[in-house]
Amino acid sequence: MKPRMPTPAPQTIDRAKAIERLVDLLSISAPTGEEKPVADYLTAAALAAGVPREAVQVDDAVSRIPLPCQTGNLIVSLPGTAPGPRRLLVAHMDTVPLARNAEPVVSGDKIVSLGQTALGGDDRTGVAALLTAIVEMRRQALPHPPVTFLFTVREESGLRGAAAVRLESLGSPTLAFNFDGGLPNEVTTGATGSKRIDIRVRGVAAHAGVHPERGVSAVAVFAAAAAELDKGGWLGLVRRPEAAGTSNIGVIEAGDATNVVTERLLARAEARSHRPEHLDRIVAEYKSAFAAAASAHRNESGQTGQVEIQVEETYHSFSLKESEPVAQAAISAIRAIGLQPRTRVSNGGLDANWLTRKGLPTVSLGCGQHEIHTTDEYVVIEEYLDACRLALKLATG
């Protein structure tokens, strides 16, 4: 239970409509890369609330994202009815594939998923909180400074939408608040960085039953390298005296037949750390382990395996001071709705990573999602409603 403070009454919202809105959004099957049904729902809801059509746009992020996308980022830009710098509120529309075809149901004080899927509260809770803020601002005719709502695509596949968005299309805001994982009284002021590691192993094909000695198994090369990484403490939790991080090999594709020595193998891995130099060290260990394993595996003719490794900086780590204006604004808003704020850093990537990298310091706030990316995921309804009140407070300044 979050500690509450004896402070003024929280922002007024229509609780029943806010919960109904979240259930609707959780019911939309739109994993990463397939966000158009969510964008359509948000557009229709914003227009129904009285947002002018010209205030709603889809950007051209798809032209800069090297993965299939049904739509770009959805942007709702509202002119101010009160003085103040423009604010930006952000949430991502996609979910992990495990949430495909989720069936949300209210169970007591929680929303859970029927069946064996994730719920998709990451980040439909953030999306619903921002939409609730838009609806309540219009319904209550609340004065507000200029404010932009950004609903990003492909957050779960590398923060791609946030990486591709142009700040000028957001109206050049000065304060940015990302609604994603955690509790609504938590202000996330920093997050880890990540690199994607694509590994291509090439062996030598041969008949596995007649002349296996003529082949070089790409599987054997991969297994030897992975074992060496694991033995050296470079897989899973990577802890060293100077820093900590993680790495994981999550995808492996290889082979076409059991009677052929495997010629090719593709593996995809990631590494994370808050320290850029430690992240570089993890990647260097991958390169070293695979190079050594490839040269150590030879056939009878002396041919060895070969390895090609490509590294992509998925997102950069960042750390903001609690004294930053955006952090102080979030802390003040949390207190204003009756909660006790606390700051934290995240070991996961957030859209805030890229927005901060682009020169817009961004903090993240939670929406009551728990056990995300698992079939045990659930949303605590009161925490979600707190996030709705917080979004409304921040949007209205």
C-alpha positions, 0 to 999 in steps of 0.5 A, spaced: 500 500 500 502 506 498 503 511 503 498 517 503 499 524 505 494 528 509 494 533 503 488 536 499 483 532 495 485 529 489 483 531 482 476 529 480 475 524 475 470 520 473 472 513 476 467 508 472 469 511 465 476 511 467 476 504 469 471 502 463 476 506 458 482 502 461 478 495 460 477 497 453 484 499 451 486 492 454 482 488 450 485 491 444 490 486 441 495 490 438 502 488 440 509 491 438 508 494 431 501 493 430 498 499 434 494 502 429 487 499 432 490 503 439 491 509 435 484 509 432 481 508 438 485 514 441 483 518 435 476 517 436 475 518 443 479 525 443 475 527 437 468 525 441 471 529 447 471 535 443 479 535 441 479 539 434 481 534 428 487 539 426 490 537 433 490 530 432 496 527 427 500 521 426 507 523 425 512 520 419 516 515 424 515 509 420 519 512 415 525 512 420 524 505 424 527 499 420 521 494 422 514 494 420 509 499 423 502 499 422 502 507 424 507 512 426 506 516 433 500 519 435 500 526 437 495 530 440 497 538 441 493 542 445 494 550 445 494 553 452 488 556 455 493 559 461 500 561 461 506 557 462 511 553 458 509 547 454 508 540 457 509 533 454 505 527 457 508 520 454 505 513 453 507 507 449 501 504 445 504 497 444 505 491 448 509 485 448 507 479 444 505 475 450 499 480 451 496 478 444 488 477 445 488 478 452 482 478 455 481 483 461 477 482 467 475 486 473 477 482 479 476 485 486 481 491 486 485 489 480 484 487 473 487 481 471 487 477 464 483 470 463 487 465 460 495 464 459 497 471 456 500 477 459 495 483 461 498 488 457 498 493 462 504 495 460 503 500 457 495 500 456 495 503 463 499 509 461 495 510 455 488 510 458 491 515 464 493 520 458 486 519 455 483 520 461 486 527 462 484 529 455 477 527 456 477 530 463 480 537 461 475 537 456 469 535 460 471 540 466 473 545 461 480 546 465 485 551 464 491 549 462 498 551 459 500 548 452 500 541 452 502 535 448 500 528 448 505 523 445 503 516 444 509 512 441 509 505 437 514 500 438 517 501 445 517 494 446 522 493 440 527 498 442 524 504 444 523 505 436 517 510 436 521 515 441 527 514 437 524 517 431 520 522 434 522 529 432 521 534 438 519 540 433 513 536 431 511 536 439 511 543 439 518 544 443 516 542 450 520 544 456 517 539 461 516 531 459 513 526 463 513 519 461 507 514 464 509 507 464 512 502 469 512 502 477 507 506 482 504 513 481 508 516 487 515 513 484 519 518 479 524 515 475 529 519 474 534 515 470 534 508 466 539 503 464 542 503 457 542 497 452 546 494 446 543 489 441 548 484 439 546 480 432 551 474 432 551 470 425 555 464 426 557 460 419 560 453 419 561 448 414 556 443 411 557 436 411 553 429 411 552 428 418 551 421 417 556 419 412 562 425 413 561 429 419 568 430 420 568 434 413 563 439 417 564 445 422 558 445 426 555 452 427 551 450 433 558 447 436 561 454 435 555 457 438 555 452 444 562 453 446 562 461 446 555 461 450 558 456 455 564 461 455 560 467 457 556 463 462 562 461 465 566 468 465 559 471 468 558 475 462 551 472 461 545 473 466 547 478 471 553 481 470 556 484 476 563 486 477 566 491 482 566 497 478 559 496 475 553 491 474 549 490 468 545 484 464 546 480 458 541 475 455 541 471 448 534 471 447 533 468 440 537 462 436 535 460 429 539 454 426 539 448 421 534 445 416 535 438 417 538 433 422 542 429 417 546 436 415 552 439 419 549 445 421 552 451 416 549 457 419 546 460 426 543 466 427 542 469 435 540 475 437 542 478 444 542 484 448 546 487 454 544 493 459 548 497 464 547 504 467 555 505 465 557 506 458 564 503 459 561 497 462 556 496 457 562 496 452 566 491 456 560 486 456 559 487 448 567 486 448 567 479 451 561 477 447 566 478 441 572 475 444 568 469 446 565 467 439 571 469 435 575 464 440 570 459 439 570 459 431 577 459 431 577 453 435 572 449 431 575 445 425 574 440 420 579 435 417 581 440 412 583 445 417 577 450 415 574 453 421 568 457 423 566 464 422 563 469 426 560 476 424 557 480 430 553 487 429 552 491 435 546 496 435 546 502 440 538 501 442 538 506 447 543 510 452 543 510 459 541 517 463 541 520 470 537 526 472 538 530 478 532 530 483 533 538 483 531 538 475 525 542 474 521 536 471 523 532 477 521 537 481 514 538 477 513 531 478 514 531 485 510 537 487 504 534 483 504 527 486 504 531 493 498 535 490 494 528 489 495 526 496 501 521 495 508 521 498 513 521 492 520 517 492 525 517 486 528 511 483 532 508 477 530 503 472 534 497 470 529 497 464 529 502 458 524 507 457 521 512 452 524 517 457 531 514 455 531 517 448 527 523 449 532 525 454 538 524 449 534 528 444 535 534 449 528 534 453 529 531 460 524 526 462 522 523 468 517 517 468 511 515 473 508 509 474 500 507 473 499 501 477 502 495 473 505 489 476 508 483 474 509 486 467 511 481 461 508 475 464 502 471 465 501 473 472 500 481 470 495 485 473 493 492 475 491 495 481 485 499 480 486 505 485 494 505 483 491 506 476 486 511 478 492 515 482 496 515 475 489 518 472 489 524 477 496 525 476 496 525 469 491 530 469 494 534 474 501 535 470 497 536 464 493 542 467 500 545 470 
